[in-house]
Amino acid sequence: MPRIGIYPGTFDPVTNGHMDIISRATRVVDHLIIAVAINAGKGPLFTLDERVDMVNHLISLLSNGIKSRISVRPF
């Protein structure tokens, strides 16, 4: 059975620290879901769609073996 991990957060904006956690998580799970959250209480700098796009862009820069095992979803 595949191991699926979920990494939730606002990613407003996505940082090197976020990318480090994403990279490390892909070493222990078969598929990683990055769940980009709405949190009006934080007063986001970027819209949900912009944050999803930013994360997707940075994931696209990773090696193919890693990026094919990651999906980014708004929630």
Secondary structure, DSSP 8 states (H G I E B T S, - for coil): ---EEEEEE--TT--HHHHHHHHHHTTT-SEEEEEE---GGG--SS-HHHHHHHHHHHHHTS-HHHHTTEEEEE-
